[in-house]
Amino acid sequence: MNTATDPVVRVRGLRMRYGQTDVVRGVDLDVCRGEILALLGPNGAGKTTTLEILQGYRHRSGGDVSVLGVDPQHAPDAWRERVGVVLQSWRDHAQWRVGELLEHAALLYSRPRDVSELLDLVGLTEHRRKTIGVLSGGQRRRLDVALGVVGRPELLFLDEPTAGFDPVARRQFHELVQHLAAVEGVTVLLTTHDLAEAERLADRIAILVRGSLTACGTADELAEAAEDESEVRWRHGRNLTHEFTRDPSALVYRLHQEFEGPIPDLVVRRPTLEDTYLSMVKGDR
Ligand SMILES: Nc1ncnc2c1ncn2[C@@H]1O[C@H](COP(=O)(O)OP(=O)(O)OP(=O)(O)O)[C@@H](O)[C@H]1O
């Protein structure tokens, strides 16, 4: 029986093999209700494969998977309504108008969002009557998102959602996803190659390298696990100097004593998610 405290996504020992090649090798992962989890990893790490297994589009080679309390491989149609997938394949519908496509998609669900509200939510109101073929790349992606959420899904999968977005569109999209998670309790699982996006948007980040999860946690927890060092910079007389340390407070304290007061031009740079990510995937390129 599925309860409110059970994870929305529960994966144990997930394996996927194409021919002789293992591309997912024993992944364990839990995602809780209302959580935004970003799956990061180099090209070919197995992110899309993992997402497609969780969406029920691919049959796994091994392991246990439960999504909204159901094994996606044997999910009934009612389960599909509860899951939103943002696809990228609306090129076949180039002659459709934006509003028409959304109205048509809404018919497939029992509790769809109001199309006007949805257009507003994704910032496409003024493009309602345009055909899909004339939309820009970023506008098309917004339409993809609209189609993914039209049925009010409890769980939303986003595969590289902001590829091709300009900075303003990206920020608006982040606000939309945060709204869905915080206000509507939607659970979001996304893949991205944009580390700043992952850091800004995700509650937790999972890093997949060659089919294995090498780390999962908040950006701070990952930095801790990677044993990344902070850089402390200061000026000594006329010379700028710097030191790397895992304990910047201790170094700053020591310098403060040495200088018997303020440390000239002090800068402490903590490891970014990019530093952590690069140290974790090192050797995989
Ligand atoms: N249908 C398939 N048949 C055989 N191999 C496949 C198939 N689909 C994916 N692969 C291989 O599985 C591996 C993982 O692919 P996947 O698309 O899951 O990676 P990814 O992490 O999403 O990569 P990217 O960041 O480039 O999108 C790759 O080596 C890919 O070539």
The ligand as an ORCA input file, in Angstrom:
! r2SCAN-3c Opt
* xyz 0 1
  N      18.415      1.714    -27.944
  C      19.717      1.627    -27.651
  N      20.460      0.584    -28.096
  C      21.769      0.481    -27.799
  N      22.441      1.372    -27.053
  C      21.763      2.432    -26.588
  C      20.367      2.621    -26.854
  N      19.963      3.754    -26.244
  C      21.049      4.255    -25.622
  N      22.135      3.464    -25.823
  C      23.485      3.661    -25.273
  O      23.359      3.697    -23.857
  C      24.282      4.643    -23.301
  C      23.506      5.592    -22.399
  O      22.692      6.428    -23.224
  P      21.751      7.558    -22.609
  O      21.018      8.178    -23.740
  O      20.958      6.973    -21.505
  O      22.839      8.566    -22.022
  P      22.656     10.025    -21.416
  O      23.315     10.022    -20.074
  O      21.228     10.431    -21.460
  O      23.524     10.880    -22.436
  P      23.389     12.408    -22.981
  O      23.866     13.284    -21.881
  O      24.345     12.396    -24.132
  O      21.966     12.638    -23.397
  C      24.977      5.303    -24.476
  O      26.241      4.706    -24.633
  C      24.081      5.008    -25.661
  O      24.834      4.898    -26.840
*
